[in-house]
């Protein structure tokens, strides 16, 4: 038994144990904290599987951003809903457990029954990658070979923002998002929010730029940029912008709009929707990725900032 | 020379691992939040510092080494800040409104 196998086995057991612990946690906050740790461990598994791109995304979005969103929801629930009394009967819960186990069993069966070697498109991606001018096959798949998926994903983020904004109370429309209550100035958080953003913005841009040749890309870079923005907002050093601002809305749709424009232009210039003229593939992809990074950063930051609220709502709530 | 550097790496990383172990034992055994935070942040900062120190001879200079040092410095900053914030949250009553209580049995 090699050392690597022991580490992998330990990691797997830890994840399974943490999963059970998260499901069984008696408080919502506890379950969310378990979920965040679970996401970080899953990111380690992706690193062990040599899928560093997925690991970065899992750590930044799966664990960090989703964890923060869930934590916000857990603390916002009215106290009565926070008590984990079983809301349904034993039969319903048994049925839910049975269905979940069936899904898990089905997935396990599919993975175990795969022919050996498993069917893969990796050789054709490797063969066609030079045409895109990219060095990172993951970015190649995301932006060129399966561009339609990425385009739809970036549009989904805009829909998510519309969904969050539509939760605005009647007098809150057009105002600033109100979920992030800034901490008092002068705490340790203020210092962190002054020191970290210069480093974080550099790392975010680096992740976007290096995504062409190494693990990284628009989603990972955008997530880091959004984290820096949210840090400044939580520390009270920056106020979330009013949702009626035109520049904010332009920033949100810039990435998907540019992606769609280049994709439609491809019908005439390269013969297919979302195809790039080979001579300009690399610069076009970089421009699209840059706009996507900006839009993703804005969307993720605004997701955490919540729906707009009337300025007086801050005093009404505890 | 290579042997000496490998030996240095082994010793530094082992020391770092011991610090992590001590921090974890402290986290599990110390009586209240503040002492647990003390065990966690101090031991982790030193432990990670020793592991970074041990890895320095094994990576290419200057880029790899500077990246490792940068990681350590950022973790120091984050650990110190989070430690302060959690200690404040543990001590002040102002945050009680947002803590999640266990359901009564």
Interface residues (C-beta under 8 A of the other chain):
Chain A: X26 X27 X28 X29 X30 X74 X75 X82 X83 X84 X85 X187 X188 X189 X191 X192 X195 X196 X199 X318
Chain B: X70 X74 X77 X78 X80 X81 X84 X85 X88 X97 X98 X99 X100 X101 X102 X103
